[in-house]
Amino acid sequence: MQVNVHQAKSQLSKLIERALAGEEVIIARNNKPTVRLEVLPEARRKRKLGALQGLVKYMADDFDEPLEDFKDYE
């Protein structure tokens, strides 16, 4: 996404959140890209293992079995 300097001034918090979410944010002056808002490595959110635990309610017994459509590729 690209915004001009005026928009960046008035929406800085939203732009920071978008950058933290992984979106590229470019700030332009006179419609020319000038600055990229980039997240510092130490500020990146850490992944939490097990955050989705309990989300899968059922998994078929043959879940890991090869699909019939791909039998020719074995």
Backbone hydrogen bonds, N-H to C=O, Kabsch-Sander energy under -0.5 kcal/mol:
donor,donor_aa,acceptor,acceptor_aa,energy
3,V,26,I,-2.6
5,V,28,A,-1.2
8,A,4,N,-2.4
9,K,5,V,-2.3
10,S,6,H,-1.9
11,Q,7,Q,-1.8
12,L,9,K,-0.6
15,L,11,Q,-2.3
16,I,12,L,-2.4
17,E,13,S,-2.0
18,R,14,K,-2.1
19,A,15,L,-2.2
20,L,16,I,-2.6
21,A,17,E,-1.5
22,G,19,A,-1.6
23,E,18,R,-2.4
25,V,37,L,-0.8
26,I,1,M,-2.8
26,I,24,E,-0.5
27,I,35,V,-3.5
28,A,3,V,-3.1
28,A,26,I,-0.5
29,R,32,K,-2.2
32,K,29,R,-1.3
34,T,27,I,-2.5
35,V,27,I,-2.4
37,L,25,V,-3.0
38,E,36,R,-0.7
43,A,40,L,-1.7
44,R,40,L,-0.6
44,R,41,P,-1.0
49,L,47,R,-0.7
51,A,48,K,-1.4
53,Q,50,G,-1.6
55,L,52,L,-2.1
57,K,55,L,-0.6
63,F,60,A,-1.5
65,E,62,D,-1.4
70,F,67,L,-1.5
71,K,68,E,-1.5
73,Y,70,F,-1.7
74,E,71,K,-1.2
